[in-house]
Amino acid sequence: MMSGAECSPKNLTLSLTIPAITVQDATPLEGDNIRDLTVRKEEEDDGCETDSEDNSIEQDEEIRTKNEPAKFDSSVFESDAAAKATPMSDRNNAIPAEYQAAEDEWEAVETITPGTGGDVPVIVGSLILYEEVLSHFQSTNLTEYIKDIKTSVQRTALGKLKHYLFGPPKLASELHEERNFVFTLGLCPFDNSCSIHCKILQTVYRQLTGNKFDCPRYGSHWEQIGFQGNDPVTDLRGMGMLALLPALNFLTDNKTLPLAREIYRLSLHETQNFPFFVMSINITRIALQAMREGCLNRECNKRKQVLPILNIFYVGLFYYLFQIWKQQHKTIRDSGFVIKDLEQFAKKHPKQILHNLNLYFAEKKSPKQSPSNSTHRKQAATSHNTNLTFASVCEMKPKAEEPSL
């Protein structure tokens, strides 16, 4: 017990200042709220000093606890050191095979570079080639569709006589089987479970956009190449797998690929844009109808082939439409009229379609344009700009001679 004299303010100040200096002589603690020690005059009994001493002891204990270094398990660091001391080859052997394969696959991944094609060469890695697809369909049993195909149009008696006297020649009998094969492809539906069918979609998408990796089966990205929705198969129902086959040949042949990408760039134009693949499917339909009406029989008999003629006629139609669309500044509002007039012209002048395409290839092949070709191209351009309006597109006359394909 302390006397009243011992509890004077002077004596309390001297007794409390000394422990405050000795305790806080350590490194300051960050984030701690240090209480300011103040001495107040307490009008209490002898318990004032006892309370002060208890508070000082509690503060000393708290500071010592916080300054004490944290304890850790040394076994963790020992195991880590042992792992680092293990040779790299041993550690690779310890990795499960499936994890190692996944790591190797990830390291082999390249960066996706989107674009509009440009001068990217034909990619054949995980893509599929036209010849592979053709071989697949030739080995597939399509007999269930034979009974539903229509290889010719119904004509009246007078129409048959007129067609016999002034129409194209009949298709050679040895080509009937190949012709039937072409029409059955138009009835063959897309099969999601068939990897060949899915690879065709991936190939045409990557060849147009320049992407190096496959895209999702469904999504708005299909609209980028001219399909009308998230599922491109909905646009194929009218033409079956034949809607994709000429386009695949167009996009995987090094001779025609530059033209395909040039047309695709026009389809992305700010004002002259159009859905590339919707237009492609319409062009395939026009080519198939021209074959049904016998307009391609002469060329098929000459080459003794059917499907290759259909493919090159498809390219010629697309090139012809490209010229009209670009030079006459057509827009999507004109698409219905353009397609209608293109179909009529294709039936009346199939040789002209092929002739224009041959001139295009001849110019691309020759390093320098000859004066005769240059003059001919200028005349053709003038004819397209002045005469090839929608009213007179079908009145153009074909050339007297047709160069070989």
C-alpha positions in Angstrom: 0.0 0.0 0.0 1.2 3.5 -0.8 0.7 6.7 1.2 -1.0 9.8 0.0 2.4 11.5 -0.5 3.5 8.7 -2.8 0.5 9.2 -5.1 1.4 12.8 -5.9 1.6 13.8 -9.6 5.4 14.4 -9.4 6.2 10.9 -8.1 3.9 9.2 -10.6 5.6 10.9 -13.5 9.0 9.7 -12.5 7.9 6.1 -11.9 6.1 5.7 -15.3 8.5 7.3 -17.7 11.4 4.9 -17.1 9.6 1.7 -18.2 8.1 3.5 -21.3 11.6 4.2 -22.6 13.0 0.7 -21.9 10.1 -1.2 -23.5 9.8 0.8 -26.7 13.6 0.6 -27.4 12.9 -2.0 -30.1 12.1 -1.5 -33.8 8.7 0.3 -34.2 5.8 -2.0 -35.2 4.0 -1.0 -38.4 0.2 -0.8 -38.1 0.1 -0.8 -34.3 -1.8 1.9 -32.5 0.6 3.1 -29.8 -1.3 4.6 -27.0 -0.1 7.8 -25.6 0.8 7.4 -22.0 -0.6 10.2 -20.0 -0.5 10.6 -16.3 -3.7 11.8 -14.8 -4.4 12.7 -11.2 -6.6 9.9 -9.8 -8.6 10.6 -6.8 -8.8 6.9 -6.0 -7.6 4.7 -3.3 -4.4 2.7 -3.2 -5.4 0.6 -6.2 -4.2 3.2 -8.7 -0.7 2.0 -8.8 -1.7 -1.6 -9.0 -3.8 -0.9 -12.1 -1.0 1.0 -13.8 1.5 -1.9 -13.2 -1.0 -4.4 -14.6 -1.5 -2.4 -17.7 2.3 -2.0 -18.2 2.7 -5.8 -17.9 0.0 -6.5 -20.5 1.5 -4.0 -23.0 5.0 -5.6 -22.5 3.5 -9.0 -23.2 1.7 -7.9 -26.4 4.8 -6.2 -27.8 7.0 -9.2 -27.2 4.4 -11.5 -28.9 4.2 -9.3 -32.0 8.0 -9.0 -32.2 8.5 -12.7 -31.9 9.4 -14.3 -35.3 6.9 -16.7 -36.8 7.6 -20.4 -36.4 7.7 -22.5 -39.5 8.0 -26.1 -40.5 11.5 -26.7 -41.8 10.4 -29.9 -43.6 8.6 -27.9 -46.2 11.8 -26.1 -47.2 13.8 -29.3 -47.0 11.5 -31.0 -49.5 11.7 -28.0 -51.8 15.4 -28.0 -51.7 15.5 -31.7 -52.4 13.2 -31.2 -55.4 15.5 -28.5 -56.8 18.5 -30.7 -56.4 16.8 -33.5 -58.4 18.1 -33.5 -62.1 15.7 -32.1 -64.7 15.6 -35.5 -66.5 14.5 -37.3 -63.4 11.8 -34.7 -62.7 10.4 -35.1 -66.3 10.2 -38.8 -65.8 8.2 -38.3 -62.7 5.6 -36.2 -64.5 2.6 -38.4 -65.7 2.5 -39.1 -69.4 -0.9 -37.4 -69.9 0.3 -34.2 -68.2 3.5 -34.2 -70.2 1.5 -34.6 -73.4 -0.8 -31.7 -72.5 2.2 -29.5 -71.7 3.8 -30.3 -75.1 0.5 -29.5 -76.9 0.2 -26.2 -75.1 3.8 -25.2 -76.0 3.1 -26.0 -79.7 0.1 -23.6 -79.8 0.6 -20.6 -82.0 -1.0 -17.2 -81.7 -4.3 -16.8 -83.7 -4.0 -14.0 -86.2 -7.4 -12.9 -87.5 -7.7 -11.1 -90.8 -9.2 -11.2 -94.3 -6.9 -13.6 -95.9 -4.3 -11.4 -97.6 -1.5 -13.3 -99.1 -1.7 -16.2 -96.6 -0.9 -19.4 -98.5 -3.2 -22.4 -98.6 -3.0 -24.2 -95.3 -3.2 -28.0 -95.5 -2.2 -28.9 -91.9 -5.4 -29.9 -90.1 -7.6 -28.7 -93.0 -9.1 -30.9 -95.6 -8.5 -30.8 -99.4 -11.1 -31.0 -102.1 -9.7 -34.4 -103.4 -10.1 -35.9 -99.9 -13.7 -34.8 -99.7 -14.5 -36.0 -103.2 -13.0 -39.4 -102.4 -15.1 -39.6 -99.2 -18.4 -39.0 -101.1 -17.4 -41.3 -103.9 -17.0 -44.1 -101.4 -20.2 -43.2 -99.5 -23.4 -45.1 -100.3 -25.8 -42.4 -101.7 -28.2 -44.7 -103.4 -31.1 -43.7 -101.1 -31.1 -40.3 -102.8 -31.1 -41.6 -106.4 -34.9 -42.0 -106.6 -35.5 -38.3 -105.6 -33.0 -36.6 -108.0 -34.3 -34.6 -111.0 -31.7 -34.5 -113.8 -33.8 -32.7 -116.4 -36.8 -30.3 -116.6 -40.3 -31.2 -117.7 -41.2 -29.8 -121.1 -44.3 -29.7 -123.1 -44.5 -31.5 -126.5 -43.7 -28.2 -128.3 -40.9 -27.5 -125.8 -39.4 -30.9 -126.4 -39.4 -30.4 -130.2 -37.9 -26.9 -129.8 -35.2 -28.2 -127.4 -34.5 -31.1 -129.8 -34.0 -28.8 -132.8 -32.3 -25.8 -131.3 -31.2 -26.9 -127.8 -27.9 -28.2 -126.6 -26.7 -31.7 -127.4 -27.6 -34.6 -125.1 -25.2 -35.6 -122.4 -23.1 -38.6 -123.3 -24.4 -41.8 -121.8 -21.1 -42.6 -120.1 -21.4 -39.4 -118.1 -24.9 -40.2 -116.7 -23.5 -41.9 -113.6 -21.3 -38.9 -112.7 -24.2 -36.5 -113.4 -26.4 -38.5 -111.0 -23.7 -38.4 -108.4 -23.7 -34.6 -108.6 -27.4 -34.4 -108.1 -27.4 -36.8 -105.2 -24.8 -34.6 -103.4 -27.5 -31.8 -103.6 -29.8 -34.1 -101.5 -27.1 -35.3 -99.0 -27.6 -33.5 -95.7 -24.9 -32.2 -93.4 -24.0 -34.7 -90.7 -22.6 -33.2 -87.5 -21.2 -36.6 -86.5 -19.1 -36.8 -89.6 -15.6 -35.3 -89.2 -15.3 -34.8 -93.0 -18.4 -32.6 -93.1 -17.2 -30.6 -90.1 -13.8 -30.1 -91.6 -15.3 -28.7 -94.8 -16.9 -25.9 -92.8 -13.7 -25.3 -90.8 -11.6 -25.2 -94.0 -13.7 -22.7 -95.9 -13.8 -20.5 -92.8 -10.1 -20.5 -92.2 -9.3 -20.0 -95.9 -11.4 -16.9 -96.1 -10.5 -15.3 -92.8 -6.8 -16.4 -92.6 -7.3 -17.9 -89.1 -4.9 -20.7 -88.2 -7.2 -22.6 -85.8 -10.7 -24.0 -86.0 -13.6 -22.0 -84.8 -16.6 -23.2 -82.7 -19.3 -25.2 -84.5 -21.9 -22.6 -83.5 -21.6 -18.9 -83.1 -21.9 -15.4 -84.6 -18.5 -15.8 -86.2 -20.1 -17.7 -89.2 -21.8 -14.4 -90.2 -18.3 -13.0 -90.9 -18.0 -15.2 -94.0 -21.6 -14.6 -95.1 -23.8 -17.2 -93.4 -27.1 -15.9 -92.0 -26.9 -17.1 -88.4 -25.0 -19.0 -85.7 -25.5 -22.4 -87.5 -24.3 -22.4 -91.1 -26.1 -25.7 -91.8 -29.4 -23.9 -91.8 -28.3 -22.2 -95.1 -27.3 -25.6 -96.7 -30.7 -27.3 -96.5 -31.8 -26.4 -100.0 -28.5 -27.6 -101.6 -27.2 -30.2 -99.2 -23.4 -30.9 -99.3 -23.2 -29.7 -102.9 -23.5 -26.2 -101.5 -20.1 -26.6 -100.0 -18.2 -28.7 -102.5 -17.7 -26.0 -105.3 -16.8 -23.4 -102.7 -14.3 -25.8 -101.1 -12.7 -26.3 -104.5 -12.7 -22.6 -105.1 -10.9 -21.9 -101.8 -8.3 -24.7 -101.8 -7.1 -24.4 -105.4 -4.0 -22.1 -105.6 -5.2 -21.0 -109.1 -8.6 -19.7 -107.9 -7.8 -18.8 -104.3 -6.6 -15.2 -105.0 -9.9 -14.5 -106.9 -11.9 -16.0 -104.0 -10.2 -13.7 -101.5 -10.6 -10.7 -103.8 -14.4 -11.4 -103.9 -14.5 -11.9 -100.2 -12.8 -8.5 -99.6 -15.5 -6.9 -101.7 -18.2 -8.6 -99.7 -16.8 -6.8 -96.6 -16.9 -3.4 -98.3 -18.5 -0.6 -96.3 -21.2 0.1 -98.8 -21.0 -2.8 -101.4 -21.0 -5.6 -98.8 -23.0 -8.8 -99.4 -23.1 -12.2 -97.6 -20.4 -14.2 -99.3 -21.6 -17.7 -98.6 -25.3 -16.9 -99.2 -24.2 -15.6 -102.6 -22.1 -18.7 -103.1 -25.0 -21.0 -102.4 -27.1 -19.1 -104.9 -24.4 -19.4 -107.5 -24.2 -23.1 -106.9 -27.9 -23.4 -107.4 -27.7 -21.5 -110.7 -24.9 -23.7 -111.9 -26.9 -26.9 -111.0 -30.0 -25.6 -112.7 -28.0 -24.8 -115.9 -26.7 -28.4 -115.8 -30.3 -29.7 -115.3 -31.4 -27.9 -118.4 -28.5 -29.2 -120.4 -26.7 -25.9 -120.8 -23.4 -27.5 -119.8 -23.7 -30.7 -121.9 -21.5 -29.5 -124.7 -18.6 -28.7 -122.3 -19.1 -31.9 -120.3 -19.1 -34.0 -123.5 -16.0 -32.2 -124.7 -14.1 -32.7 -121.4 -15.7 -36.1 -120.6 -16.3 -34.8 -117.1 -19.3 -33.4 -115.2 -18.3 -32.3 -111.7 -15.2 -30.4 -112.7 -17.2 -28.5 -115.3 -19.8 -27.6 -112.6 -17.0 -26.4 -110.4 -15.3 -24.2 -113.0 -18.7 -22.9 -114.2 -19.4 -21.9 -110.5 -16.1 -19.9 -110.4 -17.0 -18.2 -113.8 -20.4 -17.2 -112.4 -18.9 -15.8 -109.3 -16.3 -13.9 -111.3 -19.0 -12.5 -113.6 -21.1 -11.4 -110.6 -18.0 -9.8 -109.0 -17.4 -7.7 -112.1 -21.0 -6.5 -112.2 -21.1 -5.8 -108.5 -17.9 -3.9 -108.4 -18.0 -1.9 -111.6 -21.7 -1.0 -111.4 -21.5 -0.2 -107.6 -24.2 -2.7 -106.6 -25.4 -3.0 -103.0 -27.3 -5.5 -101.0 -30.5 -3.9 -102.2 -29.7 -5.0 -105.7 -28.9 -8.6 -104.9 -32.2 -10.1 -105.9 -32.1 -8.5 -109.3 -28.4 -9.4 -109.8 -29.0 -13.0 -109.0 -32.1 -13.2 -111.3 -30.3 -11.7 -114.3 -27.2 -13.8 -113.6 -29.3 -17.0 -113.8 -30.8 -16.0 -117.1 -27.4 -15.1 -118.6 -25.9 -18.3 -117.4 -28.4 -20.4 -119.2 -28.2 -18.5 -122.5 -24.5 -17.8 -122.6 -22.5 -20.4 -120.6 -19.6 -20.2 -123.0 -19.3 -16.5 -122.4 -19.1 -17.1 -118.7 -16.2 -19.6 -119.2 -14.5 -17.3 -121.8 -14.4 -14.4 -119.4 -12.9 -16.5 -116.7 -10.2 -17.8 -119.1 -9.2 -14.3 -120.0 -8.9 -13.5 -116.3 -6.6 -16.5 -115.7 -4.6 -15.6 -118.8 -3.9 -12.1 -117.5 -2.9 -13.3 -114.1 -0.6 -15.9 -115.6 1.3 -13.6 -118.1 3.7 -11.2 -116.4 3.0 -8.5 -118.9 -0.3 -7.8 -120.6 -0.2 -8.0 -124.3 -1.7 -5.1 -126.3 -4.4 -7.3 -127.8 -5.5 -8.6 -124.3 -5.4 -5.1 -122.9 -7.6 -3.7 -125.6 -10.0 -6.6 -125.2 -10.2 -6.1 -121.5 -10.9 -2.4 -121.9 -13.7 -3.1 -124.4 -15.1 -5.7 -122.0 -15.0 -3.2 -119.1 -16.7 -0.6 -121.2 -19.4 -3.1 -122.2 -20.0 -4.1 -118.6 -20.3 -0.5 -117.5 -22.7 0.6 -120.3 -24.6 -2.4 -121.5 -24.7 -4.8 -118.6 -27.6 -3.2 -116.8 -30.2 -5.5 -115.3 -32.5 -5.1 -118.3 -29.9 -6.0 -121.0 -27.6 -8.4 -119.2 -29.1 -11.4 -121.0 -28.8 -9.8 -124.4 -24.9 -10.1 -124.6 -23.7 -12.3 -127.4 -21.0 -14.9 -126.8 -17.7 -14.9 -128.6 -17.4 -16.9 -131.8 -14.7 -19.2 -130.3 -14.2 -20.5 -126.8 -10.7 -21.1 -125.6 -10.1 -24.4 -123.8 -10.4 -24.6 -120.0 
